[in-house]
Amino acid sequence: MPKIKSHRGAAKRFKRTASGSFKRGQSHRSHILTKKSTKRKRQLRIGMIICPADSNAVSRMLPYS
């Protein structure tokens, strides 16, 4: 059997944690940062865990992570 290719877009966005769930970065942090408050930008640095409804789709896109 050949290897399954990873979805490269998903590989750049999601990482698997030690417990097996996936973490992601938050959106709205790439541009137009001058009008956002410092508190808001600081809170957007924190990664989030993907909800269980979406984790099945992400695990199919990343078979070897």
N, C-alpha and C positions, 0 to 999 in steps of 0.2 A: 504494500500500500504506500502511495506517496504521502509526503507530509502535507498537512493542511496549512494553507497560508494564513497568517494573521492579518486582520484588517488594519492597515497601517494608520488610518486616521484614528481608530480607536486605541491603538497602541500608544499614540502620542498623547492621548487625553486621559486614559485610565491606568491605574496601577493597582495590583492586587495586594491586599494587606495580609498580615500574618494569619489572621483568623479566616481568610478566604473571601471576604467581601471586597468590593472595589471602592477606591476613593477617586475623587475628581476635584478639579479646581473650580472656582466659582467664576461666573461670567461677569461682564461689565467692568473689567479691569484692564482692558487693552488700550483704550484711547478715550479722549474727552475727560481727562482726569482733573482738569482745573476747576470744574464746577462741582465736583464731588467733595464732600467734606473729608477731613483726615480720618475721622472715626469710621466713616463708611469704607474708605479705601483700606484701612487697617483690618476691618472685619472681613473684607473680601479676600484677604490673603489666606484665610483659614480654609483648608480643604474640607470637603463634605463626603459622606458615605452615600453611595448610590442606593436608592430604595430597592427593596426586594423585587418589585415588579419589573424593574429594568435590569437587574443583575443577571437574569437568565440570558437576555439578549447580548449583554456585554461579554459574558463567558463564552458564548458561541463565537463571537468575533475574535476572542483572544484565547485560542485553545491551549496554548503552552505557557500561559502566564500563571 
